[in-house]
Amino acid sequence: MGSAVSLRLPEDLKVRLDKLAKRTGRSKTYYMVEAISEKLEDLEDLYLAEARTLDLKAGRSRTYTQEEMEKRYGLAD
Protein backbone atom coordinates (compact mmCIF):
# COMPACT_ATOMS: atom_id res chain seq x y z
CA MET A 1 0.00 0.00 0.00
CA GLY A 2 1.22 3.52 -0.74
CA SER A 3 1.69 6.53 1.46
CA ALA A 4 -1.22 8.61 2.68
CA VAL A 5 -1.44 12.19 1.42
CA SER A 6 -3.81 14.91 2.48
CA LEU A 7 -5.30 16.95 -0.34
CA ARG A 8 -7.71 19.88 -0.23
CA LEU A 9 -9.84 20.04 -3.34
CA PRO A 10 -11.87 23.01 -4.49
CA GLU A 11 -15.55 22.29 -3.89
CA ASP A 12 -16.36 21.95 -7.59
CA LEU A 13 -13.69 19.27 -8.07
CA LYS A 14 -14.83 17.45 -4.94
CA VAL A 15 -18.41 17.33 -6.23
CA ARG A 16 -17.31 16.10 -9.65
CA LEU A 17 -15.07 13.45 -8.10
CA ASP A 18 -17.84 12.28 -5.79
CA LYS A 19 -20.27 11.97 -8.71
CA LEU A 20 -17.77 10.10 -10.87
CA ALA A 21 -16.93 7.64 -8.09
CA LYS A 22 -20.61 6.97 -7.38
CA ARG A 23 -21.48 6.52 -11.08
CA THR A 24 -18.65 4.10 -11.75
CA GLY A 25 -18.36 2.25 -8.44
CA ARG A 26 -14.69 3.12 -8.19
CA SER A 27 -13.10 4.90 -5.27
CA LYS A 28 -12.22 8.57 -5.25
CA THR A 29 -8.67 7.51 -4.42
CA TYR A 30 -8.53 5.48 -7.63
CA TYR A 31 -9.38 8.52 -9.73
CA MET A 32 -7.03 10.82 -7.84
CA VAL A 33 -4.13 8.40 -8.31
CA GLU A 34 -4.99 7.98 -12.01
CA ALA A 35 -5.19 11.74 -12.57
CA ILE A 36 -1.94 12.46 -10.73
CA SER A 37 -0.11 9.65 -12.50
CA GLU A 38 -1.23 10.85 -15.94
CA LYS A 39 -0.34 14.46 -15.20
CA LEU A 40 3.07 13.50 -13.81
CA GLU A 41 3.85 11.55 -16.98
CA ASP A 42 2.95 14.60 -19.06
CA LEU A 43 5.11 16.89 -16.89
CA GLU A 44 8.05 14.48 -16.94
CA ASP A 45 7.85 14.33 -20.74
CA LEU A 46 7.65 18.12 -20.94
CA TYR A 47 10.68 18.70 -18.72
CA LEU A 48 12.68 16.02 -20.54
CA ALA A 49 11.89 17.70 -23.87
CA GLU A 50 12.84 21.11 -22.49
CA ALA A 51 16.15 19.76 -21.16
CA ARG A 52 16.86 18.05 -24.49
CA THR A 53 16.15 21.29 -26.36
CA LEU A 54 18.51 23.23 -24.08
CA ASP A 55 21.22 20.60 -24.60
CA LEU A 56 20.79 20.84 -28.37
CA LYS A 57 20.96 24.64 -28.34
CA ALA A 58 24.07 24.57 -26.12
CA GLY A 59 25.83 22.03 -28.34
CA ARG A 60 25.87 19.34 -25.64
CA SER A 61 23.79 17.02 -27.78
CA ARG A 62 22.91 16.47 -31.42
CA THR A 63 20.21 14.99 -33.58
CA TYR A 64 20.52 12.09 -35.98
CA THR A 65 18.76 11.45 -39.28
CA GLN A 66 16.82 8.27 -39.85
CA GLU A 67 19.50 7.20 -42.33
CA GLU A 68 22.25 7.68 -39.72
CA MET A 69 20.31 5.60 -37.20
CA GLU A 70 19.61 2.84 -39.70
CA LYS A 71 23.34 2.62 -40.53
CA ARG A 72 24.36 2.74 -36.88
CA TYR A 73 22.05 -0.14 -35.94
CA GLY A 74 22.51 -2.20 -39.11
CA LEU A 75 19.03 -1.55 -40.45
CA ALA A 76 20.08 0.06 -43.73
CA ASP A 77 19.16 -1.81 -46.92
C-alpha positions in Angstrom: 0.0 0.0 0.0 1.2 3.5 -0.7 1.7 6.5 1.5 -1.2 8.6 2.7 -1.4 12.2 1.4 -3.8 14.9 2.5 -5.3 17.0 -0.3 -7.7 19.9 -0.2 -9.8 20.0 -3.3 -11.9 23.0 -4.5 -15.5 22.3 -3.9 -16.4 21.9 -7.6 -13.7 19.3 -8.1 -14.8 17.4 -4.9 -18.4 17.3 -6.2 -17.3 16.1 -9.7 -15.1 13.4 -8.1 -17.8 12.3 -5.8 -20.3 12.0 -8.7 -17.8 10.1 -10.9 -16.9 7.6 -8.1 -20.6 7.0 -7.4 -21.5 6.5 -11.1 -18.7 4.1 -11.7 -18.4 2.3 -8.4 -14.7 3.1 -8.2 -13.1 4.9 -5.3 -12.2 8.6 -5.2 -8.7 7.5 -4.4 -8.5 5.5 -7.6 -9.4 8.5 -9.7 -7.0 10.8 -7.8 -4.1 8.4 -8.3 -5.0 8.0 -12.0 -5.2 11.7 -12.6 -1.9 12.5 -10.7 -0.1 9.7 -12.5 -1.2 10.8 -15.9 -0.3 14.5 -15.2 3.1 13.5 -13.8 3.8 11.6 -17.0 3.0 14.6 -19.1 5.1 16.9 -16.9 8.0 14.5 -16.9 7.8 14.3 -20.7 7.7 18.1 -20.9 10.7 18.7 -18.7 12.7 16.0 -20.5 11.9 17.7 -23.9 12.8 21.1 -22.5 16.2 19.8 -21.2 16.9 18.1 -24.5 16.2 21.3 -26.4 18.5 23.2 -24.1 21.2 20.6 -24.6 20.8 20.8 -28.4 21.0 24.6 -28.3 24.1 24.6 -26.1 25.8 22.0 -28.3 25.9 19.3 -25.6 23.8 17.0 -27.8 22.9 16.5 -31.4 20.2 15.0 -33.6 20.5 12.1 -36.0 18.8 11.5 -39.3 16.8 8.3 -39.8 19.5 7.2 -42.3 22.2 7.7 -39.7 20.3 5.6 -37.2 19.6 2.8 -39.7 23.3 2.6 -40.5 24.4 2.7 -36.9 22.0 -0.1 -35.9 22.5 -2.2 -39.1 19.0 -1.6 -40.4 20.1 0.1 -43.7 19.2 -1.8 -46.9 
